Amino acid sequence: MIYSLVASLSTIAYYRNAKRKRISSYDRTGGNDDRIYIKPGETAVVADIQGAGCINHIWCTMGEVLPSIEPEEYYLRKMVLRMYWDGEEDPSVEVPIGDFFGMGHGMCKNFVSAPLQMSPENGKGFNCWFPMPFKEGAKITLTNECNEVKVFYYYIDYEEYTALPEGLLRFHATWNRECPTAGVEQGNMSNLEWCFTGQNTTGDENYVILEAFGRGHYVGCNINIHNLRDSSKWDWPGEGDDMIFIDGEKWPPNIHGTGTEDYVNMAYCPTQEYNAPYHGLILGGRDNWKGKITYYRYHIQDPIMFEKSIRVTIEHGHNNHRSDDWSSTAYWYQEEPHRKFKPLPPVEKRLPLDEKSLLW
């Protein structure tokens, strides 16, 4: 018998030896208050599943207690999503909720990819299709670091098994930010020299998307850039090569790219917003690439395997010349136990920079 843990169009007709389950925020009284209320500083356990299974879809949305209330600014960076597998104490997922579902900057916007989507109205319906297997249990929590009570609606759809098949890695996701990235002063260099010259022969100063230890495979990221340069000259904030160091290899790594837009499978300093299953440009920035930009690249058909460690990096501008606000969410699978994540920055260090406060 052919069996696939994750259903697809090509495997959907085969018998599935599992039970479909769901945990949701429906009103237990039979009424219409189909949501939970999370007070400031409170952590809500939104799922606590016992036994073996696999989460294969999450839908959620959130907002204020009353629809007439103006949403709290940057609440998508203030709400923190965590996931724990098989009774572990340290989370395997720890990401601000907006970033986890595919877009940073504390924003939401309609977009479609294969594993993650933000759906109408205005991207406020969040969906995740990354499979998340577990052998003994799964726990998902949401922490409110906002100033006000938040309401949260959700479905967590999963399959229940009598036993988890062998060989399945656990899902992980982590968030990083560098604001600003450590660039160099232009000084006496022309704009052409500053944008394109210099040699990076180590990768040591690159922006780090992921550093993980153990055995597993990296399956992609979203990247958010806020252009902070005060210049009216050609101001493309990309031009950074991706460099992925596997199992402790030195520069040049076997996986070495040719530019920011190339890593996300686009070309020629794009501004046109575009959504494909595994790569896209959700937010294209303003004229001359000013303002905020969001890319994604998911390695679903081409996961990047590692046996001992992986360090996924990318230059912030050629030769790391640029000083911009970079943030990212990385997704990967690996054997447990994983190395404990570095502490998530406090809420004030996660907030996006306000465009109005920048004096160009």
Sequence and secondary structure as in RCSB ss.txt:
>XXXX:A:sequence
MIYSLVASLSTIAYYRNAKRKRISSYDRTGGNDDRIYIKPGETAVVADIQGAGCINHIWCTMGEVLPSIEPEEYY
LRKMVLRMYWDGEEDPSVEVPIGDFFGMGHGMCKNFVSAPLQMSPENGKGFNCWFPMPFKEGAKITLTNECNEVK
VFYYYIDYEEYTALPEGLLRFHATWNRECPTAGVEQGNMSNLEWCFTGQNTTGDENYVILEAFGRGHYVGCNINI
HNLRDSSKWDWPGEGDDMIFIDGEKWPPNIHGTGTEDYVNMAYCPTQEYNAPYHGLILGGRDNWKGKITYYRYHI
QDPIMFEKSIRVTIEHGHNNHRSDDWSSTAYWYQEEPHRKFKPLPPVEKRLPLDEKSLLW
>XXXX:A:secstr
    SS  TTTTTS   SEEEEEE   TTSSS  SEEE TT EEEEEEEESEEEEEEEEEEEE SSTTS   TTH
HHHEEEEEEETT SS SEEEEHHHHTT  TT    EE SSEEEESSTT EEEE   EEESSEEEEEEEE SSS E
EEEEEEEEEEESS  TT  EEEEEEEEESS      TT  HHHHHH    SS TTSEEEEEEESSEEEEEEEEEE
EE    SS   S    EEEEETT  SS SEE S HHHHTT  SS  S EE SSEEEEEE SGGG EEEEEEEE S
SS EEESSEEEEEE SSGGG    EEEEEEEEEE SS         HHHHS   GGG   
